[in-house]
Amino acid sequence: MANEDMNINVVEEEKAFNELIRQRRQKLADAQAAGKDPFDVYKVNRTHTSKQIKENFDELENQTVTVAGRLMSKRVQGKAGFSDIHDRDGKLQLYIKIDDVGEEKLKEFKTFDLGDWIAVTGFVFKSKTGEVSVHIKDFQLISKSLKPLPEKWHGLKDPDLRYRQREVDLISNPEVKETFIKRTKIIRAIREFLDNRGYLEVETPILSPIAGGAAARPFITHHNALNIDMYLRIATELYLKRCIVGGLEKVYDMGKNFRNEGIDIRHNPEFTMIELYEAYADYYDMMELMENLIAEVCQKVNGSMKVTYQGTEIDFTPPWRRLTMVDAVKEYAGIDFNEIKTDEEAQAIAKEKHLEFKKDLKDCTKADVLNALFEEYAEEHLIQPTFIMDYPKEISPLTKKKRGNPDFTERFEGFIYGREVCNAYSELNDPIVQRDRFNQQAKERELGDDEAYVIDEEFMSALETGMPPTGGLGIGIDRIVMFLTDSYSIRDVIMFPTMKPL
């Protein structure tokens, strides 16, 4: 019986919803018949936003203004009442009275539905409760909402529905709108930081004949005119390094990358990255740049270098902690890799710890095991901003060897709350060594690693032309926005995340 009752309720709700739509369409037809088609409105001469009126009340009191927004509440009974409209900046209260607009106009106003867009002209005043408001002298319906808005918490607490209908999410949940406004401010602040340091923003191709610059599975498409398969970019690295070869010295590209991989709270197939490269710099310079960039952006956007993320205080104040990968594994896994001499010894540890790899354990090197131990035991402990330094050369094919220790490279990744947010190198600029590294990556692909790097001959040609010592840094913008807006999932900071079709 319970299931039958539930089915009956669903049917009744659907009937009620359809009836509301029918009523709204009838109101539209009535307005059109009266020569007041809201969809024939092409322009609104708005003079002020809600924020401007509230912030400048002293100057605007009793002055005539024109405002516009979506009708979100209506409390009009008898001959007068209050309503609220929402614009991008927030809520603004309206007051309507029959003495000012007349009986017919008041009757028309009462027919408006929540969700309708209206434009209002009137004078600014404060209500008896002290709320800044606009006293309506005239109004116009400028767009009709043919679908009822969901109630505040009914239907919009389902994350899947919120992501699919982001426009409704933005209407119903002001904090969502604030997240995306803050995202814009964060991106603007990042650009300002780099521009002030002399970086030049450039644009690199999104379509490429090879998927280079990162270890990832690409999306494949086909170019009909050239009759070749092409790839959506997985990274901008190789093109940006060619800009360094060309003498631009400091460059960055902020835009979309695409990786044909899984979806979870930290990953979306389409995501925003910034990569930057600076001639005559190394990975120590990139550490200094990264920690100061994030600290300055956080200060500018949030008013502090500290944030609370999911109940935990995160302090971005420089300098951030620095820890080698070997020391991290020693600290959190209790294994000193300085004492591991052979691949076989490392494989024995991997077997003991039940580590998993994309290839057979017998084909794994010390580098593979070290990296797997780090991911399994150390990452989750890196809550405060931390740079993990000096990765094995086998998993860092585009990086210069570590000064004084050629088994490792001058590479670091930044971690916050156990999540990687950036990756940086002292860039490998020796074309002979680079080709050897790419050849080794080709062997990895033969062993089953379909995310291993592929060789880009155009990049190799540029490298042979000569690239100066260079520092490079890539930052996951979406993850940074997550931390600065206290957002649990990456989908909460991507306006329209990738979704499976219904």
Secondary structure, 3 states (H helix, E strand, C coil): CHHHHHHHHHHHHHHHHHHHHHHHHHHHHHHHHCCCCHHHCCCCCCCCCHHHHHHCHHHHECCEEEEEEEEEEEEEECCEEEEEEEECCEEEEEEEEHHHHCHHHHHHHHCCCCCCEEEEEEEEEECCCCCEEEEEEEEEEEECCCCCCCCCCCCCCCHHHHHHCHHHHHHHCHHHHHHHHHHHHHHHHHHHHHHHCCCEECCCCCEECCCCCCCCCCCEEEECCCCEEEEECCCCHHHHHHHHHCCCCEEEEEEEEECCCCCECCECCEEEEEEEEEECCCHHHHHHHHHHHHHHHHHHHHCCCEEEECCEEEECCCCCEEEEHHHHHHHHHCCCHHHCCCHHHHHHHHHHCCCCCCCCHHHCCHHHHHHHHHHHHHHHHCCCCEEEECCEHHHCCCECEECCEEEEECEEEEEECCEEEEEEEEECCCHHHHHHHHHHHHHHHHCCCCCCCCCCHHHHHHHHHCCCCEEEEEEEHHHHHHHHHCCCCHHHCCCCCCCCCC
